[in-house]
């Protein structure tokens, strides 16, 4: 089965060259030096739709055209754009179902890629409602439903990533690091390379569907999930994708905190000028967890997508600083007396910068509550600062890592 799958994936990759060029495989000097390895980035963020999703859409569509000329998908992100791009290429009709809450930027990009060949329907507040509407539409209209990952032709199309890696590298890497959401990319790459290379599969901490499936030996729903890493935040890995992944060791699966992933997004943007979405940054951030394993090895990190909305940049920077210990928020109980604020300000050090200050004074109260954000240039500055605040007799509550409060006040 593996030999046949490899042949089909190779054929799919060859046919794609009629539509778009291979994405670059680029050696990264900074990461190679940092980890003492030969580290390459497979730049799926540089595809025509800035993600690998158009590969699976192309392969699934080419196999049923011309018998089928109407295609349907449900997506609020990269899959929708991949389907739209291919509908325009094949000159067939596409209907993309998206939640009403989808950011306008993603709706506009889907329409741009599809042009007159794609109709966008906004239905439901949540993805599940859009998915049901798409499936009902397919049943009623006899259209072809394009799954974002749980489809053998889609998996085969995503395997073209592995085909290109082997061709561009001139052989096999020692180690490959892959982001995992629904499992289409990882199932395709493993289906092609089999177990001739070592893998690290990376999930966001808020959506560990592969780890859960390995534990239960079957796909399970891990809802509710954290949707920040939207390109990989999937509540249940696909049945077909898991069938190709179930033999892997749980030791080869890791999860990364959503805030931690933001460190890589910021660094790659500032240092390398590479724009990555959260899912696209996961494979690079995972390098730190396998540093000892990869020394002296040839490693490929698949940067799966670069559809990053720059309106999210302040949030990403905020998350990165909080994870790195460079920013904290706390609620200060400030006595309502003259000079109290000056006394508090005297506890701050030369590198402690106030980035947020909201004072809520209430009448007939001896104390007021102040929401304070402090940014510093080294994590070790905070223990000293809090020590001075304690010595001055102030009462405070650190809410930096309280996610519930953070949603309301940070």
CORJOSUL-V954500 format. One line per field, one symbol per residue. ss: DSSP state (h for helix, s for strand, l for the rest). psi: psi as a letter, one per 30 degrees, with the letter a starting at -180 (. if undefined). burial: I if it has 16 or more other C-alpha atoms within 10 Angstrom, else O. A space follows every 10 residues. Layout:
ss: ???
psi: ???
burial: ???
//
This chain:
ss: lhhhhhhhhh hhhhhhllll llllssslhh hhhhhllsss ssshhhllll slhhhhhhhh hhllllllls sssslllhhh hhhhhhhhhh llssssssll lllhhhhhhh hhhhhhhsss ssllllhhhh hhhhhhhhhh hllsslllll lhhhhhhhlh hhhhhhhhhl llllsssssl lllhhhhhhh hhhllllsss ssssllllhh hhhhhhllll llllllllll llllllllhh hhhhhllllh hhsssslhhh hhhhhhhhhh hhlllllhhh hhhhhhhhhl hhhhlllsss ssslsllllh hhhhhhhhhh hhhhllssss sssssllllh hhhhhlllll llssssssss llllllssss ssssslllll hhhhhhhhhh hlllssssll llhhhhhhhl
psi: eeeeeeeeee eeeeffffel lklkjkkjee eeeeghljkk kjiffglfgg lfffeeeeee efffkgekgk kklkkgbeee eeeeeeeeef hlkkjjkklf gkkeeeeeee eeefbffkkk kjklfleeee eeeeeeeeee fglkkjkfei keeeeeefff eeeeeeeefg aklekkkkkk cfgeeeeeee eefbhflklk kklkfgiiee eeeeefglkl kgllljgeif fgikfjllee eeffffflkf fgklkkkeee efeeeeeeee efgkjkleef feeeffeffg eeefkgljkk kjjflgikjf ffeeeeeeee eeefgfklkl jkjkkilkfe eeeefffklf gjkkfkjjkj kklgkfllkk kkkkklfkef feeeeeeeee efgkklkjge gjeeeefef.
burial: OOOOIIOIII IIIIOIOOOO OIIIIOOOOO IIOOIOIIII IIIIIIIIII IIIIIIIIII IOOOOOOOII IIIIIIIIII IIIIIIIIOI OIIIIIIIII OIOOOIIOII IOIIOOIIII IIIIOOIOOI IOIIIOIIOO OOIIIIIIII IIIIIIIIII IIIIIOOIOO OIIIIIIIII IIIIIIIIII IIIOOOOIII IIIIIIIIII IIIIOOOIII OIOOIIOIII IIIIIIIIII IIOIIIOIOO OOIIIIOIII IIIIIIOIOO OOOIIIIIII IIIIIIIOOO OOOIOOIIII IIIIIIIIOO OOOOOIIIII IIIOIIIIIO IIIIIIOOOO OOOIOOIIOO OIOIOOOOOO OOOOOOIIII IIIIIIOOIO IIOOOIOIIO OOOIOIOOII OOOOOOOOOO
//
